[in-house]
Amino acid sequence: MKILDRYILVTFLKTFFPLFFIIMFILLLQTIWLFISELAGKDLDFSVIIKFLTFATPRLIPMVLPLTILLTSIMIFGSFAENYEFAAMKSSGISLQRAMRTLSVFIFFVGIGAFLFSNTVIPASEKRFINLRKNIVKVKPAMVITPNQFNDLGDINIKVSEKFGNNDEFLRDIIIHKKAARPGNFTVIKAVDGQLKGSTDSDLVTLILNDGNYYDEIQQRSPQRRKKLPFAKTHFEKYLLNIDLSSLDNVDMDAQQYKKGYNMLNVNELRHEIDTLSIRVNDEVKSVTDDVSRKNGLNELNKNLKIDTIIKAAKTVKDTLDLKEYFNTAQKMQIYKLAFSNTDGVIRKINSTETGNVALKRALNKYEMSLHDKYALGIACILLFFVGAPLGAIIRKGGMGLPIVIGVVLFLTYHFIGIFAKNSAEEGGVPPFIGSWLSTFIIFPLSIFLTRRATTDQGIFNFDTFTQPIKEFFIKRFGKRKK
């Protein structure tokens, strides 16, 4: 390695690593603030908090690394141009492309490392991070009751519309589903309001319910008895429900229960999951198509008949038989009810299948975008370097002032375009491939444009191209009047 290459690389790394840790620290503080409600008041050990921060750090790399590369390249090459170091290089016959060669190789390996990191470390840390959050929630389940959503509390699922009081012990509009050995919600309790009472010396939490109803669906063995007594309903003015929390005292913070999230899988696992979901979607569509065709009698139709034959047969039936006169009123009513019932069943089947397929397609889009994101991260790191380095050489300004502003604005534009594209791709507006690669596709021509302008010692825009024709127009016009 030549002295110049070593000097450029060392200068770049001296700025790259401090800036990387500063940005990481800022985003880590934002992560703590985002999840502060899950950490505060839980009496967690310091080691658990360290684990939480450790597992949360890798998920920030896809944002921290590209931003660091962009800011560092703008600052370093802007400083070189500002201190006339580029002028000295060019006077020695060294072009901008030659000066960028060593850093280009370094950034290329950084891009490969970013892909490997996103394929191995990030899925593993994301899996640990999600499971740790779920386990922290179990430490004090009384604090988990979030209004307007079902919350898992011991052997019940509870939903409240409001919590109030000094310690949020009073609840309003309560709905409770009691867990049972058989799957399903067979016991439902509704109450106008209630109160949670507990003691530090006991593993039991008492839930006092006021003015409510108790519903219990009874499982009868015979269909006749099930029709006579399908469920039991009881009204109460006050109902005491004891919740045993002894099983939640010793929570294993390292327990791994959730493993199938789209951000918890590597490339091979994502491809397998994408194939599985695609087969499920296709099977659902084929199943509902066959079911509708069977109910409509489409499968029994003779599809080999010619059109002329069908028209002649229809005319013959119409001439020889009037269907309205052939059936009496009772039979007509039965036919209409049967047709309405079949049509209603088909519509319900199509609507339910469509609802399920919407959720499956949304999950499929997430898995496909997660797969493409792993490749897009490394490419984005390389392209952002070829945006930042020539841009710094063009603006001829280094340090922490203007380069930081320009770099942050560029990155936020790149980041927000990616967010909007991913949101649209998740809902099926655009293909998942476009959702992951759109922002990268946009910065690709920008990197080529800036590199060419910086190589030829031109600014970002040549204003003379726009102003010179206007000047010539006014000179000619006013020159003729003067003559």
N, C-alpha and C positions, 0 to 999 in steps of 0.2 A: 504494500500500500504506500502510495506516495505521500509526501508531507502535506500537500494541499488536501488530498482526500481525507487524511487523518484529522486535519484541522477542521474541516467542514463537519465530519461525522462527530467528533468530540464536542464541537460547539452545539450541534443539534441535540445530542444526548444530554448535555448539561441543562438545556432548557426543557427537553421532553419529559424527563423523569420528575422534576419538581412540579411542573404544570400538571402532569398526570395525577400525582398524589393530591394536589390542591383541588382539582375538579372532582376527584373521587371522594375526598373528604366532604366537599359541599353537597354532593348528591347523596352521600351516606347520611348526612344530617337531615336532608329532606326525607329520606327513607324512615329514619327514626321518628320524625314528626308525623309521617303518614301512618305509622303503626304504633303511635304512642299509646292509644287506647287499649291495645292488646298487651302492653308491657307494664303500664302504670298500675300500682295497687295490687300486684300479684305476689309480692314477696318472693321474687325470683332470685336465684343465686346469681352471683356475678359471672360464673362460668356459663350459665344459660344465656345471659345477655351477650357475652362474647361470641357464643355459638350463633346467636341470632344475627349479629353484625357480620360474622364471617361468612355465613351462608347467603346473606343479602348482598355481599360485595360483588361476586361474579356476575350477578344479573345486571349490574350497572356497566359492565365492560362494553356492550354494544353501543352505548351512548358516550362513554368516557373516551374510549380509544380513538374513534374517528374525530371527535372534537379536539383532542390533544394533538393529533397529527396535523389537523388544519391550522390550529393556532400556532403551533411551533414552527411549521414551515413558513407561515406569513411573517412571524416575528424574526426568524433567523435570516431569511433571504431579504426581508426589508431592512434589517440591520446591515447586511453586507452591502446593499445598494446605497444606504444612507452614509456609510463610512467609506464609500468609494473603493471598497474591496473588489467589487465586480469590475469596476473600471480598471483596476490593476490587473485582474485576471485577463480581461479582454485585451489589454495592451501586451500581455504575454502570449496571446494567441489561444486563450482558454475561453470557450464559449459557455453560455449558460447551461446548455445541455451537458457539456462535459463536467461542469461543476455539480450538476444534479445526479451524475451517474452513480456515485457511491451511495448516496442517500436513496436513490431509486432501487438499488439492489437490497439495501437494508429494509425499505418499506415493503418490498416484494415478500421478503421472508416474514415480516410482521403480518402481512395479509394472510400468509399460509398459517402462521401461528394463531391468528385470530379465528380462522376456520376450525383448526384442531381444538382450540379452547372452547369454542361454541358447541362443538360436537361431543366433547367429553366432560369438561369441568362444569360448564353451565347447566346441562341436564342433571348431573349428580347433585350440584349445590341447590338447584331449584327444587329437586325432590326432597332434600333435607330441609330446605327452608319452609316449604308448604307443610310438611309433616310436623315441624317444630311449632309452627303457628297453631296448628290444630291441637297439639298437645298442650301448649300454653293456655289455650282457651279452656281446657278442662280443669285447670288448677283452681279457679274460682268461678264455677258455672253460674252463680247468681248474678255476676256482672255481665254475663253473656247475653242476657235477655235484651234484645234489641227490639224496639217498637216496630210494629207492622211487618214482622216476619217471624216464621217459626224458628224456635230455638230448642236445641237438644239439652234437656235438663234431667239428668238421672234416667228414670224409666218413663218419662213423658216428653212430648213435644208441645211447647207452649207458645202462644202468640198473643201479644197484648197491643192495644192501640196507643197506650200512654203509660209512662212511669212518672210518679211524682212523690213528694215527700223529701225529708232531709237526706235519707239514704236511698231514695228511689225504691222504698219498700212497698209503696202502694201502687196497685195496678188497676187498669180500667179496660173494659171490653176484652175479656179473657176467653180464649179458645184453647182447649187442651185435648190432645190425642194421646191416649194411654197405649203404651207398647204392650204387645202380647206375643205369645209363642208363634201364632199363625201370622202370616204377613197380611197387612192391611190395617185400615183405621176403623175398627169395629166399636170402639168406645170413645165417645166424644162428650166433653163437658164444656158448657158455656156458662159464663157468669158475667154480671154487670160490672162488678169490681171485686178486688181482693187485696190480700196483704201477705207479704212474705215475712216469716219470723224464723230466726235461727239462733243458734248459740255456738260459741267457740268450743264448748266442751262436748258437743254432741255432733254426730254425723247426720242427724236428721234435720231437714228444713221443713217447716210447717207452712203450707199454703192455705190460707183462710179465704174461701170463696163465698160471696154474698149474692143472693137473688139470681139463681141460675137454673139450668136444666141438665139432666144427666141422660144421655142417649146410649143405649147398648144394643147392638145388632146381635140377635140370638141365632146361633147356628143350629137349626133343626136338621135331623137326619132325613125325614121324609118331606117331600114337596108339599103334601097337604097340610102338615103342621106348620111349615114355613110360611104358607099363605095366611094361616090363621093368626100366627104370632111372629111376625117378621122382626120386631124390635120391641124394646122396653124403654119407656120414657118416664122420668121422675122429676118433679119440680122441688127445689129446695130453697130455703131462705139462708141457710148457712151450711157449708160443707167444708170439712177439714181433710186435707190431703197431705200425708206425710211422704216426703221424698228422701230416699236413702242415698246419701252421697259417699258412703264409706269406700266404695270401689274407686273413687276418684282421688283419694288421699295421696296415694303413691303413683304419680303419673310418670311414665317412662318417657323422658324427653327425646329419646333416640328411637322411639317406635316408628316404624315405616309402614303406613297403611295405604297411602295414596301414591300410585306409581304410574298412572296412565294419562297424566296431563300432557297436552301437546307440547309444553315447554319442558317436559321431563324426559324426553326421548332423544336418542341420537339419530343419525341419518338412516341407518338400517331399520331401527324400530319405527321411525316415522313412515318409511315406505311400506312396511308391513301393516301398520295401522291404517294408512291411506287405502291400501288394497282391500282391507277388511271392511272399512266404511263404504267404499265404492260398491262392493258386492252387496252389502246390506241395502243400500239405496236402490240398486238395480233390482234386487229381489223383491223389495217392497212395491216398486212400480209394476213389476211383472205380476205379482200376486194380486194387486187390486185390479189390474187390467183383466186377468183371467176370471176373477170373481165377478166383475161387472158384466163381462161377456157371458158368463154362465147364467147369471140372473136374468139377463135380457134375452136369453135364448139365442144369442149370436152364434154360439158354437154348433147348434143344431141346424142352422140354416144351410141350404144347398147353395154354395157360392159359385157353382159352375154353370148356373142358369144364365142364358143370354137375356139381354134387355128386352128384345122383341117378345120373347116367350113370357117374361114377367108381365109386360103390358097387356098381352092377349089374355093371360090368365086372370089378371085383375079385372079386365072388362067383362070376362065371362062370369066371374063371381058377382060383380056388381049387377049384371043383367039378370042373373038367375036367383039371386038371394039378397034380400034387404036385411042387413044385420040388425037394424033397430027393431024390425018387426019380428025377427026370429027369437029374441030374448024378451022375457017379461020384465017387469019393474024390479022384482027382487033379484033376479039374475044380473040385471044391469048394475044394481047397487053393489052386488058382490064383485062383479068385474072391476068396477071403479075403485072399490076399496082395495082389491088385490093389486091393481095397477099403482094406486097411490102408495100402498105399503112397499111395493118393490122399488118404486122410484125414490121414496124417502130413505129406504135402506141403502140404495146405491149412493145417494147424495151424502149420507152420513159416513159411509165407508170411504168415499173419495175425500171428504173434508178431514176425517181423522188421519188418513194416510198422508194427506198433504201437510198437515200440522206436524206429524212425526218426521216427514222427510225434510221439512224446513229446518228443524233442529239438527238432523243428521247432516244436511248439507252445510249448515253453519259450522258444525264441528269439523267436517271434512275440509272446509276452506281454511280453518285455523291450523289444522295439521299440515296442509300443503304450504301455507305461508311460513310456518315454522321451519319447514324443510328448506325453502328457498332463502329464508333469512340467514341461515348458516353460511351459505355461499355468498350472499350479497354483502355480508359484513366485511370479508376480506377484500372483495373488489372495491367496496366503498372506501376503505382505508387507502388503497393505492390511488384511486381517482382524486380523493380529497387532497392528497399530497401534491398531485399535479395541478390542482386548483390553487392551493395555498402558496407553493413555492414561486410560480411565475407572478402571482398576484402581489406577493411581497416585493419581488424585483421591480414591478411596475409602479407601485405606490411609493417606493423608496423611503419607507418609514418603518423603523423597528421599535422595539420596546413594548411597554404595556399599554400604550394609549390607543391610537387609531387602529393598529393591527388587531387588537382584541375586539374592538367594536365591529370591524368589518368581518372578522372570523365568526363572531357570535351570530351576527345577522345572517351570514351565509349558512351557518349550520342550522339555525332555527328554521330558515326557509326549507332547507333539505329535510329536516326532521318533521316539520309539519306537513309537508307534501307526502312523506311516507306514512304519517298517521292517517291523513285523509284517505289515501289510497287503500290502506289496510282496512279501515272501517267500511269503505265501499266494497272491498273484496269479501269481507266477512259476511255482508248481507247479500252477496251475489251480484252486485252491480257491475263489477269488473272481474276478470279471472284472477285467481290467487297469485299467479305468476306476475301479473302486472302490479298487484298490490305490494309485493315484496321488492320489485325491481324498478318501479316508476321513478323514485327519487334518484336512484343510481343512473338510470337512463338519461335523466335530465342533466346531471353533473358531468356526464361523459363528454358531450360536445362542448360544454363550458371549459373543461380541462384542456381539450385540444385547442380551443380558441385562445385561451390565456397563454398557453405554452408557445404558440406561434407568435402572439403579439410580443411576449417578453423576449423571445429569441431574436426577433427583428428590431428590438429597441423601440417599439411603438407603445403608445398608451392604450388604455382599454378601448377608448373611442377616439377616432381621428376627427375632431370637430371641424377641421378645415374642409373636409369632404362635404359637410353640410353648409358651412358658411361661405365658402369661396364662390359658388354659383350665385348666391344672393348678393355678395359684394360686386361681382361682375355685372349683374343686372342693373344695380343702382348706378354704377359708374358709367355704363353705357347710356342709361336713360338721362341722367342729369348732365352727362357730357354733351349729348346732342342738344339739350335745351340751352346750355351755355353757349354753344356755337351759334 
